Structure formats: structure tokens, C-alpha cells
């Protein structure tokens, strides 16, 4: 539930932050999160948005103290009359400088857990049937034994890594870098989790909440 609450907060942050004005820089086109998954590159501007067949694309970079949520999405993701929407969030705690921050499984003992999640809408209709949530909480492998029972075994979760190459602690300061993550979709039935690789480059303005 904690992760889903963070996702909901992040989704709101995407579309509210995208409407913010900037008084210190007249060239806002350079700020975006450029994300690739399913073999498709999506350029998600932080300001103004971009039209696409997934709805308006927007990126964001939100800090709760030293805890970072960076990501992007399209406003079709929770529109029950639309399809092909998405929301991606990468949460990392204690981001205070440039450098590489990496982790594997989500740390649920933290108030602000390291977590990565990708929500995708594929069809119209209710959220439960039309969307798929992939995350990094566990890579659980499922197999069927000789007796026909489904036996579950834990595998190794892929590394989530964000490389901050430019850092600012100031509200409105520039944050720049790259990230990659492997998230997992739990299929129905007795099957192994399905891995999905997400990569991105970003140059964004920091928004302190």
C-alpha cells in the first residue's frame, strides 16, 4: 500500500509540476525525461507537455527533503476511455550529491523506500483489467512440478541504478543524469515473472515539496 500511495502522489506531481512557470529561464524546452521501454523512446518535457497517442507526455523531478522521485508519464494512464497510457516512477532516498545510486529489491523498512514502478494502460475500461503494474519489489519465479502444483521460488532482482551527473540542492536547480531499471510483471497462472528494462536520460529542474 505504501508503494501505491507513492505512485499516486507521483502521478499527481507529474501533471501539477508540468504546469509550473519558470521565472529564471526563458528556454524550458531543454528540460525533459527521455525514457525508453518496449523498444520506444518517449521524450517527456518537464514544462508544457508533448502530444502523443498515449496522451500528453510530461516529466518531473520532485524532492521530499533529500528523497528523489523522478519519472514521467502520460495522462491516458488513468483515463478509462483511453488506451496506451503509462506512468513511470523511480524513487531513491538520500540523494545529496552527484554519483551513482544503486539498489536491488525495494527496501520496505524505509518511510520513503527505494522503488521503481511502471504502470501501463493497454485498453479502455476499468483500471484493474486495462492496466499492468510492473515493479522491482521481487523477481519471483514460478514453475510447475511433476505433480501439477505451482511451486514458487525467489530469483535475484535486477539492479536499479541512477547516475546523477549534475546536482543542485536548490529548488529550481538543475538535476541531470541517466538511469536504468528492471521491473517485473506478474502474469496470471503458473508462470515466471516477466522482466522489462527501462532506461532514460534526463535534464530537469528540481521541485522541492
C-alpha positions as CSV (number, residue, x, y, z in Angstrom):
1,X,0.0,0.0,0.0
2,X,2.9,2.4,0.8
3,X,4.3,2.0,-2.7
4,X,0.9,2.5,-4.4
5,X,0.4,5.7,-2.3
6,X,3.8,6.9,-3.5
7,X,2.8,6.1,-7.1
8,X,-0.4,8.1,-6.7
9,X,1.5,11.1,-5.2
10,X,4.0,10.9,-8.0
11,X,1.3,10.8,-10.7
12,X,-0.3,14.0,-9.3
13,X,3.2,15.6,-9.1
14,X,3.8,14.9,-12.8
15,X,0.8,16.8,-14.0
16,X,0.9,19.6,-11.5
17,X,4.7,20.2,-11.9
18,X,4.3,20.3,-15.6
19,X,2.2,23.4,-15.3
20,X,4.6,25.4,-13.1
21,X,6.2,28.5,-14.6
22,X,9.9,29.3,-14.5
23,X,10.9,32.9,-14.0
24,X,14.7,32.4,-14.3
25,X,15.0,30.7,-17.6
26,X,13.2,31.5,-20.8
27,X,14.3,28.3,-22.6
28,X,12.4,25.4,-21.0
29,X,12.5,23.1,-24.0
30,X,15.8,21.5,-22.8
31,X,14.2,20.1,-19.6
32,X,12.8,16.6,-20.1
33,X,12.9,12.9,-19.1
34,X,13.7,10.9,-22.2
35,X,12.6,7.3,-21.4
36,X,12.9,4.1,-23.4
37,X,10.9,0.9,-22.7
38,X,9.1,-1.6,-25.0
39,X,11.6,-0.5,-27.7
40,X,10.1,3.0,-27.9
41,X,11.8,6.3,-26.9
42,X,9.5,8.8,-25.4
43,X,10.6,12.4,-24.8
44,X,8.7,13.8,-21.9
45,X,9.1,17.6,-21.4
46,X,9.0,18.9,-17.9
47,X,7.2,22.1,-18.9
48,X,4.3,22.4,-21.4
49,X,4.0,18.7,-22.2
50,X,4.0,17.0,-25.6
51,X,1.1,15.4,-27.5
52,X,1.3,11.7,-28.3
53,X,-1.0,8.8,-28.9
54,X,-0.6,8.0,-25.2
55,X,-1.9,11.4,-24.2
56,X,0.1,14.4,-23.0
57,X,3.7,13.4,-22.1
58,X,5.3,15.1,-19.1
59,X,8.4,14.5,-16.9
60,X,9.2,15.6,-13.4
61,X,11.8,15.7,-10.7
62,X,10.4,16.0,-7.1
63,X,12.3,16.0,-3.8
64,X,10.9,15.3,-0.4
65,X,13.8,16.5,1.6
66,X,16.7,14.5,0.3
67,X,14.5,11.8,-1.2
68,X,14.1,11.9,-5.0
69,X,11.2,10.9,-7.2
70,X,12.0,11.2,-10.9
71,X,9.9,10.0,-13.8
72,X,7.4,10.6,-16.4
73,X,4.0,9.7,-17.7
74,X,1.1,10.4,-20.0
75,X,-2.4,11.4,-18.9
76,X,-4.1,8.5,-20.7
77,X,-2.9,6.1,-17.9
78,X,-5.9,6.7,-15.6
79,X,-8.4,7.6,-18.4
80,X,-10.8,4.7,-18.6
81,X,-11.9,5.8,-22.1
82,X,-8.4,5.8,-23.5
83,X,-5.6,3.3,-24.1
84,X,-1.8,3.3,-24.4
85,X,-1.0,5.4,-21.3
86,X,1.8,5.0,-18.8
87,X,3.3,6.3,-15.6
88,X,6.9,5.6,-14.5
89,X,8.4,6.5,-11.2
90,X,11.9,6.0,-9.8
91,X,12.2,6.7,-6.0
92,X,15.6,7.0,-4.4
93,X,16.3,8.0,-0.8
94,X,19.2,10.2,0.5
95,X,20.2,11.8,-2.8
96,X,22.6,14.6,-1.8
97,X,25.4,14.8,-4.4
98,X,26.5,13.6,-7.9
99,X,27.3,10.0,-8.3
100,X,25.7,6.6,-8.8
101,X,22.9,5.4,-6.5
102,X,22.1,1.7,-6.9
103,X,19.9,-0.9,-5.2
104,X,18.1,-4.2,-5.9
105,X,14.9,-5.0,-4.1
106,X,12.7,-2.3,-2.7
107,X,13.5,-1.5,0.9
108,X,10.1,-1.6,2.6
109,X,11.5,-0.7,6.0
110,X,12.1,2.9,4.9
111,X,9.5,5.7,5.1
112,X,10.5,6.6,1.6
113,X,11.5,3.3,0.0
114,X,13.8,2.8,-2.9
115,X,11.3,1.7,-5.5
116,X,10.8,1.6,-9.3
117,X,7.4,1.1,-10.9
118,X,5.9,1.2,-14.4
119,X,2.1,1.3,-14.8
120,X,0.9,0.8,-18.4
121,X,-2.7,1.1,-19.8
122,X,-3.3,-1.2,-22.8
123,X,-7.0,-1.0,-23.3
124,X,-10.0,1.1,-22.4
125,X,-12.1,0.1,-19.3
126,X,-11.6,-0.2,-15.6
127,X,-8.1,0.1,-14.2
128,X,-8.0,-3.4,-12.9
129,X,-8.5,-5.0,-16.3
130,X,-6.9,-2.4,-18.6
131,X,-3.6,-1.8,-16.9
132,X,-0.5,-3.7,-15.9
133,X,1.8,-2.7,-13.0
134,X,5.5,-3.8,-13.1
135,X,7.8,-3.1,-10.3
136,X,11.1,-4.2,-8.6
137,X,9.8,-5.5,-5.3
138,X,10.6,-9.1,-6.1
139,X,11.5,-11.3,-9.0
140,X,9.5,-14.4,-8.1
141,X,10.0,-17.4,-10.5
142,X,7.1,-19.8,-10.8
143,X,7.3,-23.4,-12.1
144,X,5.0,-26.4,-12.2
145,X,6.3,-29.6,-10.6
146,X,5.6,-33.1,-11.8
147,X,2.5,-33.3,-9.6
148,X,0.9,-30.4,-11.3
149,X,1.3,-28.0,-8.4
150,X,2.7,-24.4,-8.9
151,X,5.9,-24.1,-6.9
152,X,7.3,-20.6,-6.3
153,X,11.0,-19.7,-5.9
154,X,12.7,-16.4,-5.4
155,X,15.1,-15.2,-8.1
156,X,17.6,-12.3,-8.0
157,X,16.1,-8.9,-8.6
158,X,17.9,-6.8,-11.2
159,X,19.9,-3.7,-10.1
160,X,18.2,-0.4,-10.3
161,X,20.7,2.4,-10.9
162,X,20.6,6.2,-11.3
163,X,23.7,8.2,-12.2
164,X,23.4,11.8,-11.1
165,X,25.9,13.8,-13.2
166,X,24.7,17.3,-12.2
167,X,23.2,18.0,-8.9
168,X,21.7,21.0,-7.1
169,X,20.1,21.3,-3.6
170,X,18.2,24.4,-4.6
171,X,14.5,24.5,-5.5
172,X,14.6,25.1,-9.3
173,X,18.2,23.9,-9.6
174,X,19.2,21.5,-12.4
175,X,19.4,17.8,-12.0
176,X,20.9,15.8,-14.8
177,X,21.9,12.2,-15.5
178,X,20.8,8.7,-16.6
179,X,19.1,5.7,-15.0
180,X,18.2,2.1,-15.8
181,X,15.9,-0.3,-14.1
182,X,14.5,-3.8,-14.5
183,X,10.9,-4.1,-13.4
184,X,8.8,-7.2,-13.3
185,X,5.2,-8.0,-14.4
186,X,3.4,-10.8,-12.6
187,X,1.4,-12.8,-15.2
188,X,-1.7,-14.8,-14.4
189,X,-1.3,-18.5,-14.0
190,X,1.8,-20.5,-13.1
191,X,4.4,-18.6,-15.0
192,X,7.7,-16.8,-14.2
193,X,7.6,-13.0,-13.7
194,X,8.3,-11.1,-16.9
195,X,11.2,-8.7,-16.8
196,X,11.1,-5.3,-18.5
197,X,14.1,-3.0,-18.9
198,X,13.6,0.8,-18.6
199,X,16.4,3.3,-19.4
200,X,16.4,7.1,-19.5
201,X,18.4,10.3,-19.8
202,X,17.2,13.4,-18.0
203,X,17.8,17.1,-17.5
204,X,15.2,18.6,-15.2
205,X,14.6,21.3,-12.7
206,X,14.3,20.3,-9.1
207,X,10.9,20.8,-7.4
208,X,11.0,20.7,-3.6
209,X,7.8,19.6,-1.8
